Amino acid sequence: MKKYLLSLAAILMPLLTFAQEATEKGIDQRIDEAFGSATGWFVNFIFYQIPFSEDVKIFWVLFPLILGALFFTIYFKFINFTGFWTSINIVRGKYDDLDHHESMVMAGDSTPGGDAIETIAVEGHEGEVSHFQALTAALSATVGLGNIAGVAIAVSIGGAGATFWMIIAGLLGMASKFVECTLGVKYRDIEADGTVYGGPMYYLTKGLKLKGMAGLGKILAVLFAIFVIGGSFGGGNMFQVNQAFQLVENITGGSESFIHGKGWLFGLVMAVLVGIVIIGGIKKIAKVTDKIVPFMVVIYVAASLFVIFANFNMVGDAFMQIFNGAFSPEGVAGGAIGVLVQGFRRAAFSNEAGVGSASIAHSAVKTKYAASEGLVALLEPFIDTVVVCTMTALVLIITGNVTAENASLNDAQAILLTSGAFESAISWFPYVLTVAVVLFAFSTMISWSYYGFQGWAFLFGRSKKMEYLYKFIFCIFVIIGSAASLGSVIGFSDAMIFAMMVPNMVGIVILAPKVKEEFNKYMAAIKARKTA
């Protein structure tokens, strides 16, 4: 009997301990800890920091991102600058006639495994969205919480000088976006009904196959597809809705808010709204983002300009702080290198140049020339980092919120710091910012749902059953994300997003000569049009 009781106690004690800890911590926190212990190795690998000194540690993922961007900038003869006005003209529709001229030869790939064999015009399928819609769909996935919270953290840790290096990283990233989005259009698949499937999965398989590296291409494509699915559920979904809920809860009274403890309800509403949009595919997503994104950016930039002009006498000093802090910072851990790392890190995390995600949205564009969309895409890091991030940094510097005490803030706290900076000049702006953050989160979720679905379709097929299964799961994760404790889950999903960079960067470096061919072809068409 005693032996039996001891055995029973041995079984029950762990269960009682778990129940007690679950009561103290919460089931979601316990699950999060278990998830973290299982996936910590992957997160630690992706976000491993190479120690250069006692004060300076650099994420290894920054090296391929920045070195790749620098390589593309030089290889394409500073396309970031020389192609800028051409990009503006394409978005304005100045060269639309080239995409609809029957005699023009398309730059893309119209058959699986092929390479610029036929024109899309002959097939009757030119893509699904306009250049402007493709740009806004991709921007909606990058312009968001990183521009608001990420900048606050960067300048708190790295000082005002981090802004300078954010701008440099944004300018270099324009070249990476040009390359990956050109390839996204060139090697896309177009179904009989006109539905487009594109992105790194396709240019890695098709492009590398033509280079005699079919095995490598297939492995890299499968890895990318797995990573993009994981990233879509986490960083592109749960993190977004979780942060949006926290800000809404804070602005409506915090612990006294009518939605305090009701994250699931906020998530349910968001899930319904997201579901309504994503069921319609990229066309529906683009119709939403081409209205939301310009509205969000205009509101945010206008508010930033109001704060800047209201303190116009301080602008010159702010820029001096940015420039001086970039090269001779005082009181910043790691000195100038530490500032550079913070600026580059936050820019890379914000605009995702080199990660490959944006090429999925851009591949759906209506065009016969792959390079035309590549040129449109290079505007993304400029808008996201050079414009929006710089505006945020200037507001924070001018309002005196760049202090070392804020260096330990998490993203949710950093959003409140930015909100407070705006409130010091516009008393009611925190309410507007809350609406903007919810819209930022919403637009990011619907775009990342498309990214994740493309990876899902690549792995599991393109049937309607598979499509609706993925979208249902995605909406369930919206509800989970707003209600749960997500520390480890978000760390893992963010790691998956940056893991996408590894297979993507290998592929786009190898395929860079193909991009140059497409660019020369498109520029020749523009030149011929001008002389016609």
C-alpha positions as CSV (number, residue, x, y, z in Angstrom):
1,M,0.0,0.0,0.0
2,K,2.8,2.4,0.9
3,K,4.6,1.6,-2.4
4,Y,1.3,2.2,-4.2
5,L,0.9,5.6,-2.5
6,L,4.5,6.6,-3.3
7,S,4.0,5.7,-6.9
8,L,0.7,7.7,-7.0
9,A,2.4,10.7,-5.4
10,A,5.2,10.5,-7.9
11,I,2.7,10.7,-10.7
12,L,0.5,13.4,-9.1
13,M,3.3,15.8,-7.9
14,P,4.4,16.9,-11.4
15,L,0.8,17.4,-12.3
16,L,0.1,19.5,-9.2
17,T,3.3,21.5,-9.7
18,F,2.3,22.2,-13.3
19,A,-1.3,23.2,-12.2
20,Q,0.1,25.5,-9.5
21,E,2.6,27.1,-11.9
22,A,-0.1,27.4,-14.6
23,T,-2.3,29.2,-12.1
24,E,0.5,31.5,-11.0
25,K,1.9,32.2,-14.5
26,G,-1.1,31.6,-16.8
27,I,-1.5,28.8,-19.3
28,D,-0.4,31.0,-22.2
29,Q,2.8,31.9,-20.4
30,R,3.6,28.3,-19.6
31,I,3.0,27.3,-23.3
32,D,5.2,30.2,-24.4
33,E,8.0,29.0,-22.1
34,A,7.8,25.5,-23.4
35,F,7.8,26.7,-27.0
36,G,10.8,28.9,-26.2
37,S,12.8,26.0,-24.8
38,A,12.0,23.9,-27.9
39,T,12.9,26.6,-30.5
40,G,15.5,28.6,-28.6
41,W,18.4,27.0,-30.5
42,F,17.0,28.3,-33.9
43,V,16.4,31.8,-32.6
44,N,19.8,31.9,-31.0
45,F,21.4,30.8,-34.3
46,I,19.6,33.3,-36.5
47,F,20.1,36.2,-34.1
48,Y,23.6,35.2,-33.0
49,Q,25.7,38.3,-32.3
50,I,29.4,38.3,-33.2
51,P,31.3,40.0,-30.4
52,F,33.8,42.6,-31.8
53,S,34.5,44.2,-28.4
54,E,33.1,44.4,-24.9
55,D,30.5,46.9,-26.1
56,V,29.9,46.0,-29.7
57,K,28.1,42.8,-30.8
58,I,26.8,42.6,-34.4
59,F,24.1,40.3,-35.7
60,W,25.6,38.0,-38.3
61,V,22.5,38.4,-40.5
62,L,23.4,42.0,-41.0
63,F,26.5,41.1,-42.9
64,P,24.9,39.3,-45.9
65,L,22.1,41.9,-46.0
66,I,24.4,44.9,-46.0
67,L,27.2,43.4,-48.1
68,G,24.7,42.1,-50.6
69,A,23.1,45.6,-50.9
70,L,26.5,47.2,-51.3
71,F,27.4,44.6,-54.1
72,F,24.1,45.2,-56.0
73,T,24.6,49.0,-55.7
74,I,28.0,48.8,-57.3
75,Y,27.1,46.0,-59.8
76,F,24.1,48.0,-61.1
77,K,26.0,51.3,-61.2
78,F,24.1,53.0,-58.3
79,I,20.7,52.1,-59.6
80,N,19.4,53.3,-56.2
81,F,20.0,56.9,-57.5
82,T,20.2,56.7,-61.3
83,G,16.9,54.8,-61.5
84,F,14.9,56.9,-59.0
85,W,13.1,59.2,-61.4
86,T,12.4,56.4,-63.8
87,S,10.7,54.6,-60.9
88,I,8.6,57.6,-60.1
89,N,7.5,57.8,-63.8
90,I,6.6,54.1,-63.9
91,V,4.3,54.5,-60.8
92,R,2.8,57.6,-62.4
93,G,1.9,55.4,-65.5
94,K,4.2,57.2,-67.9
95,Y,5.4,54.0,-69.5
96,D,2.2,51.9,-69.2
97,D,1.9,51.8,-73.0
98,L,5.0,49.6,-73.1
99,D,3.2,46.9,-71.0
100,H,0.2,46.9,-73.4
101,H,2.0,47.0,-76.8
102,E,1.3,43.7,-78.5
103,S,4.7,43.6,-80.3
104,M,6.7,44.0,-77.1
105,V,8.6,40.9,-75.9
106,M,8.0,40.2,-72.2
107,A,11.0,40.0,-69.9
108,G,9.3,37.4,-67.6
109,D,9.0,33.7,-67.7
110,S,5.7,32.3,-69.0
111,T,6.3,28.6,-68.6
112,P,7.6,26.6,-65.7
113,G,11.3,26.1,-66.2
114,G,11.4,28.3,-69.3
115,D,13.2,31.6,-69.8
116,A,11.5,34.5,-71.6
117,I,9.9,32.3,-74.3
118,E,6.6,33.9,-75.1
119,T,4.8,37.2,-74.4
120,I,2.1,37.3,-71.7
121,A,0.1,39.3,-74.2
122,V,-0.1,36.3,-76.5
123,E,-1.4,34.2,-73.5
124,G,-3.7,36.9,-72.4
125,H,-2.5,37.1,-68.9
126,E,-0.6,40.1,-67.8
127,G,-0.7,39.8,-64.0
128,E,-3.3,40.9,-61.4
129,V,-2.5,44.4,-60.1
130,S,-1.0,47.7,-61.2
131,H,2.5,49.0,-60.5
132,F,1.0,51.3,-57.8
133,Q,-1.1,48.6,-56.2
134,A,1.9,46.2,-56.1
135,L,4.0,48.9,-54.5
136,T,1.4,49.6,-51.8
137,A,0.8,45.9,-51.1
138,A,4.5,45.4,-50.5
139,L,4.8,48.7,-48.5
140,S,1.9,47.7,-46.3
141,A,4.0,44.7,-45.1
142,T,7.1,46.9,-44.3
143,V,5.7,50.3,-43.2
144,G,4.4,49.7,-39.7
145,L,5.5,49.2,-36.1
146,G,9.2,49.1,-37.0
147,N,9.0,52.6,-38.2
148,I,7.4,53.8,-35.0
149,A,8.7,51.6,-32.2
150,G,11.9,50.4,-33.9
151,V,13.2,53.9,-34.5
152,A,12.6,54.9,-30.9
153,I,14.6,51.9,-29.7
154,A,17.4,52.6,-32.3
155,V,17.9,56.2,-31.3
156,S,17.6,55.4,-27.6
157,I,20.4,52.9,-27.8
158,G,22.5,54.4,-30.6
159,G,21.7,58.1,-30.1
160,A,20.7,60.5,-32.8
161,G,23.6,59.3,-35.0
162,A,21.8,56.0,-35.6
163,T,19.4,57.9,-37.9
164,F,22.3,58.6,-40.3
165,W,23.1,54.9,-40.6
166,M,19.4,54.0,-41.0
167,I,19.3,56.3,-44.0
168,I,22.5,54.8,-45.5
169,A,21.1,51.3,-45.0
170,G,17.8,52.3,-46.6
171,L,19.5,53.8,-49.6
172,L,21.6,50.6,-50.1
173,G,18.6,48.4,-49.6
174,M,17.0,50.0,-52.6
175,A,19.3,48.0,-54.9
176,S,18.5,44.7,-53.2
177,K,14.8,45.3,-53.6
178,F,15.3,46.1,-57.3
179,V,17.1,42.8,-57.9
180,E,14.7,40.5,-56.0
181,C,11.5,42.0,-57.3
182,T,12.8,41.9,-60.9
183,L,13.5,38.2,-60.5
184,G,10.0,37.8,-58.9
185,V,8.3,39.0,-62.1
186,K,10.7,37.2,-64.4
187,Y,10.3,33.7,-63.0
188,R,6.6,33.9,-61.9
189,D,4.0,31.3,-62.8
190,I,0.6,32.4,-64.2
191,E,-2.3,30.0,-64.0
192,A,-5.0,29.6,-66.7
193,D,-7.3,31.9,-64.8
194,G,-4.7,34.6,-64.5
195,T,-3.7,33.9,-60.9
196,V,-0.1,34.7,-60.3
197,Y,2.3,32.6,-58.2
198,G,5.7,34.2,-57.7
199,G,8.5,35.1,-55.3
200,P,11.8,33.5,-54.2
201,M,10.4,29.9,-54.3
202,Y,10.0,30.3,-58.1
203,Y,13.1,32.2,-59.1
204,L,15.2,29.9,-56.9
205,T,13.9,26.8,-58.6
206,K,13.7,28.1,-62.2
207,G,16.6,30.5,-62.2
208,L,19.1,28.2,-60.6
209,K,17.9,25.2,-62.8
210,L,18.9,27.3,-65.8
211,K,22.3,27.8,-64.2
212,G,22.7,24.0,-63.8
213,M,22.0,24.1,-60.1
214,A,18.5,22.5,-60.0
215,G,19.2,20.6,-56.7
216,L,20.4,23.7,-54.9
217,G,17.5,25.7,-56.2
218,K,15.0,23.2,-55.0
219,I,16.5,23.0,-51.5
220,L,16.7,26.8,-51.1
221,A,13.1,27.2,-52.4
222,V,11.7,24.7,-49.9
223,L,13.6,26.3,-47.0
224,F,12.3,29.7,-48.0
225,A,8.7,28.5,-48.3
226,I,8.9,27.0,-44.8
227,F,10.4,30.2,-43.3
228,V,7.8,32.4,-45.0
229,I,4.9,30.4,-43.7
230,G,6.3,30.6,-40.2
231,G,7.0,34.3,-40.5
232,S,3.5,34.9,-41.8
233,F,1.9,33.3,-38.7
234,G,4.2,35.1,-36.2
235,G,5.9,38.3,-37.1
236,G,3.4,39.1,-39.9
237,N,0.3,38.2,-37.8
238,M,0.4,37.5,-34.1
239,F,3.0,40.2,-33.3
240,Q,1.1,42.8,-35.3
241,V,-2.3,42.3,-33.7
242,N,-0.7,41.8,-30.2
243,Q,1.0,45.2,-30.3
244,A,-2.1,46.9,-31.8
245,F,-4.2,45.6,-29.0
246,Q,-1.8,46.8,-26.3
247,L,-1.9,50.3,-27.7
248,V,-5.7,50.3,-28.0
249,E,-6.0,49.1,-24.4
250,N,-3.5,51.7,-23.2
251,I,-5.3,54.6,-25.0
252,T,-8.7,53.5,-23.7
253,G,-7.6,53.4,-20.0
254,G,-5.1,50.6,-19.5
255,S,-6.2,48.3,-16.7
256,E,-9.4,50.3,-16.5
257,S,-10.2,49.9,-20.2
258,F,-13.4,48.3,-21.3
259,I,-11.4,45.8,-23.3
260,H,-8.8,45.0,-20.6
261,G,-8.4,41.3,-20.5
262,K,-10.5,40.9,-23.7
263,G,-7.7,40.5,-26.2
264,W,-9.5,37.6,-27.8
265,L,-12.5,39.9,-28.6
266,F,-10.2,42.5,-30.3
267,G,-8.6,39.6,-32.1
268,L,-11.9,38.2,-33.2
269,V,-13.0,41.5,-34.8
270,M,-9.6,41.8,-36.5
271,A,-9.8,38.2,-37.7
272,V,-13.2,38.8,-39.3
273,L,-11.9,41.9,-41.1
274,V,-8.7,40.2,-42.2
275,G,-10.7,37.2,-43.4
276,I,-13.0,39.3,-45.5
277,V,-10.1,40.8,-47.3
278,I,-7.7,37.9,-47.8
279,I,-10.4,35.5,-49.1
280,G,-10.4,37.7,-52.3
281,G,-6.7,37.2,-52.9
282,I,-4.1,39.7,-54.1
283,K,-6.6,41.8,-56.1
284,K,-8.7,42.4,-53.0
285,I,-5.6,42.9,-50.8
286,A,-4.3,45.5,-53.4
287,K,-7.6,47.3,-53.5
288,V,-7.4,47.8,-49.7
289,T,-3.7,48.6,-49.4
290,D,-3.7,51.1,-52.3
291,K,-6.1,53.2,-50.1
292,I,-4.9,52.4,-46.6
293,V,-1.1,52.8,-47.2
294,P,-1.1,56.3,-48.8
295,F,-3.6,57.4,-46.1
296,M,-1.4,56.1,-43.3
297,V,1.8,57.5,-44.7
298,V,0.3,60.9,-45.4
299,I,-1.2,61.2,-41.9
300,Y,2.0,60.1,-40.2
301,V,4.3,62.3,-42.3
302,A,1.9,65.3,-42.0
303,A,1.9,65.0,-38.2
304,S,5.7,64.6,-38.2
305,L,6.1,67.7,-40.4
306,F,3.8,69.6,-38.0
307,V,6.0,68.8,-35.0
308,I,9.1,69.6,-37.0
309,F,7.9,72.9,-38.3
310,A,6.4,73.8,-34.9
311,N,10.0,73.5,-33.6
312,F,11.7,74.8,-36.8
313,N,14.4,76.5,-34.8
314,M,15.5,73.1,-33.5
315,V,15.7,71.3,-36.8
316,G,19.3,72.5,-37.7
317,D,20.5,71.3,-34.3
318,A,18.7,68.0,-34.7
319,F,20.5,67.3,-38.0
320,M,23.8,68.3,-36.4
321,Q,23.2,65.8,-33.6
322,I,22.4,63.1,-36.3
323,F,25.6,63.8,-38.3
324,N,27.9,64.3,-35.3
325,G,26.5,61.3,-33.5
326,A,27.1,59.1,-36.5
327,F,30.9,59.6,-36.4
328,S,31.8,60.9,-33.0
329,P,29.1,59.8,-30.5
330,E,29.4,60.4,-26.8
331,G,28.1,58.1,-24.2
332,V,27.0,55.4,-26.6
333,A,28.1,51.8,-26.0
334,G,30.5,50.8,-28.8
335,G,31.1,54.3,-30.0
336,A,30.7,55.0,-33.7
337,I,30.5,51.2,-34.6
338,G,27.8,50.8,-32.0
339,V,25.8,53.6,-33.6
340,L,26.3,52.2,-37.1
341,V,25.1,48.7,-35.9
342,Q,21.9,50.1,-34.4
343,G,21.1,52.2,-37.5
344,F,21.7,49.3,-39.9
345,R,19.9,46.8,-37.7
346,R,16.7,48.8,-37.4
347,A,16.7,49.7,-41.1
348,A,17.2,46.1,-42.2
349,F,14.5,44.9,-39.8
350,S,12.1,47.6,-41.0
351,N,12.4,47.5,-44.8
352,E,13.2,43.8,-45.2
353,A,15.4,44.5,-48.3
354,G,17.2,41.2,-49.2
355,V,14.7,39.1,-47.3
356,G,12.7,38.3,-50.4
357,S,9.2,38.9,-49.0
358,A,8.4,41.9,-51.2
359,S,9.1,40.1,-54.4
360,I,6.0,37.9,-53.7
361,A,3.7,40.9,-53.9
362,H,5.5,42.6,-56.8
363,S,5.4,39.4,-58.9
364,A,1.6,39.9,-59.3
365,V,2.0,43.1,-61.3
366,K,0.7,43.6,-64.8
367,T,3.8,44.0,-66.9
368,K,5.8,42.5,-69.7
369,Y,9.0,43.9,-68.4
370,A,10.4,42.3,-65.2
371,A,12.8,45.3,-64.6
372,S,9.9,47.8,-64.6
373,E,8.6,46.3,-61.4
374,G,12.1,46.0,-60.0
375,L,12.5,49.8,-60.5
376,V,9.2,50.4,-58.8
377,A,10.3,48.2,-55.8
378,L,13.4,50.2,-55.1
379,L,11.1,53.0,-53.9
380,E,10.1,50.9,-50.9
381,P,13.2,51.3,-48.7
382,F,13.3,55.0,-49.6
383,I,9.7,55.5,-48.4
384,D,9.9,53.1,-45.5
385,T,13.4,54.0,-44.1
386,V,14.7,57.3,-45.7
387,V,11.3,59.1,-45.3
388,V,9.2,57.6,-42.6
389,C,11.9,56.4,-40.2
390,T,13.8,59.7,-40.5
391,M,10.6,61.6,-39.7
392,T,10.1,59.6,-36.6
393,A,13.7,60.1,-35.5
394,L,13.5,63.9,-36.0
395,V,10.3,64.1,-33.9
396,L,12.0,62.0,-31.1
397,I,15.2,64.1,-31.2
398,I,13.4,67.5,-31.3
399,T,11.1,66.6,-28.4
400,G,14.0,65.4,-26.3
401,N,13.1,61.7,-26.1
402,V,16.5,60.4,-27.2
403,T,17.8,59.3,-23.8
404,A,19.8,56.3,-22.6
405,E,17.1,55.5,-20.0
406,N,14.9,54.4,-22.9
407,A,17.4,51.9,-24.3
408,S,15.8,49.0,-22.6
409,L,12.3,49.5,-23.9
410,N,10.4,46.8,-25.7
411,D,8.4,47.5,-28.9
412,A,5.1,48.2,-27.0
413,Q,6.8,50.6,-24.7
414,A,8.6,52.3,-27.5
415,I,5.4,53.0,-29.4
416,L,4.1,54.8,-26.2
417,L,7.4,56.8,-26.2
418,T,6.8,57.9,-29.8
419,S,3.2,58.6,-29.0
420,G,4.3,60.8,-26.1
421,A,6.7,62.7,-28.3
422,F,3.9,63.6,-30.7
423,E,1.5,64.4,-27.8
424,S,4.0,67.1,-26.6
425,A,3.2,69.0,-29.8
426,I,-0.2,67.7,-30.7
427,S,-2.3,66.9,-27.6
428,W,-4.8,64.7,-29.4
429,F,-2.4,62.9,-31.7
430,P,-2.0,59.7,-29.6
431,Y,-5.6,58.8,-30.6
432,V,-4.7,59.3,-34.3
433,L,-1.5,57.3,-33.8
434,T,-3.5,54.5,-32.2
435,V,-5.8,54.3,-35.3
436,A,-2.7,54.5,-37.5
437,V,-1.0,51.6,-35.6
438,V,-4.2,49.5,-35.9
439,L,-4.3,50.2,-39.7
440,F,-0.5,49.5,-39.9
441,A,-1.1,46.2,-38.2
442,F,-4.1,45.3,-40.4
443,S,-2.4,46.1,-43.6
444,T,0.7,44.2,-42.6
445,M,-1.4,41.1,-41.7
446,I,-3.3,41.0,-45.0
447,S,0.0,41.4,-47.0
448,W,1.8,38.7,-45.0
449,S,-1.2,36.4,-45.4
450,Y,-0.5,36.6,-49.1
451,Y,3.2,35.9,-48.6
452,G,2.6,32.9,-46.4
453,F,-0.1,31.5,-48.7
454,Q,2.4,31.6,-51.6
455,G,4.8,29.5,-49.6
456,W,2.0,27.2,-48.5
457,A,0.8,26.8,-52.2
458,F,4.4,26.0,-53.3
459,L,4.7,23.2,-50.7
460,F,1.1,21.8,-50.5
461,G,-0.4,22.6,-53.9
462,R,-2.7,25.3,-55.3
463,S,-6.2,23.7,-54.7
464,K,-9.0,25.8,-53.2
465,K,-9.1,23.4,-50.3
466,M,-5.5,24.1,-49.4
467,E,-6.0,27.9,-50.0
468,Y,-8.9,28.1,-47.6
469,L,-7.2,25.9,-45.0
470,Y,-4.2,28.2,-44.9
471,K,-6.4,31.3,-44.6
472,F,-8.6,29.8,-41.9
473,I,-5.5,28.9,-39.9
474,F,-4.1,32.4,-40.4
475,C,-7.3,34.0,-39.0
476,I,-7.2,31.7,-36.0
477,F,-3.7,32.9,-35.3
478,V,-5.0,36.5,-35.3
479,I,-7.2,35.7,-32.3
480,I,-4.5,33.8,-30.5
481,G,-2.0,36.6,-31.1
482,S,-4.1,39.3,-29.6
483,A,-4.9,37.3,-26.4
484,A,-1.7,35.4,-25.7
485,S,1.7,36.0,-24.1
486,L,4.0,35.8,-27.1
487,G,7.6,36.3,-26.1
488,S,9.1,33.1,-27.4
489,V,6.7,32.7,-30.3
490,I,7.5,36.2,-31.6
491,G,11.2,35.6,-31.2
492,F,10.9,32.4,-33.3
493,S,8.7,33.9,-36.0
494,D,11.0,36.9,-36.3
495,A,13.9,34.5,-36.7
496,M,12.0,32.7,-39.5
497,I,11.6,36.0,-41.3
498,F,15.3,36.7,-41.2
499,A,16.1,33.1,-42.0
500,M,14.4,33.8,-45.3
501,M,17.3,36.0,-46.2
502,V,19.8,33.1,-46.4
503,P,18.3,31.1,-49.3
504,N,17.1,34.4,-50.9
505,M,20.5,36.2,-50.9
506,V,22.3,33.1,-52.2
507,G,19.9,33.0,-55.2
508,I,19.8,36.7,-56.1
509,V,23.6,37.0,-56.1
510,I,23.9,34.1,-58.5
511,L,21.1,35.5,-60.7
512,A,22.2,39.1,-60.8
513,P,23.4,38.9,-64.4
514,K,19.8,37.9,-65.4
515,V,18.6,41.0,-63.7
516,K,21.1,43.1,-65.7
517,E,19.8,41.6,-68.9
518,E,16.2,42.5,-68.0
519,F,17.2,46.0,-67.0
520,N,19.0,46.7,-70.3
521,K,16.0,45.3,-72.2
522,Y,13.6,47.6,-70.4
523,M,15.8,50.7,-70.8
524,A,16.2,50.0,-74.5
525,A,12.4,49.8,-74.8
526,I,12.0,53.2,-73.1
527,K,14.7,54.7,-75.3
528,A,13.0,53.3,-78.4
529,R,9.7,54.7,-77.3
530,K,11.2,58.2,-76.8
531,T,12.7,58.2,-80.3
532,A,9.6,56.7,-82.0
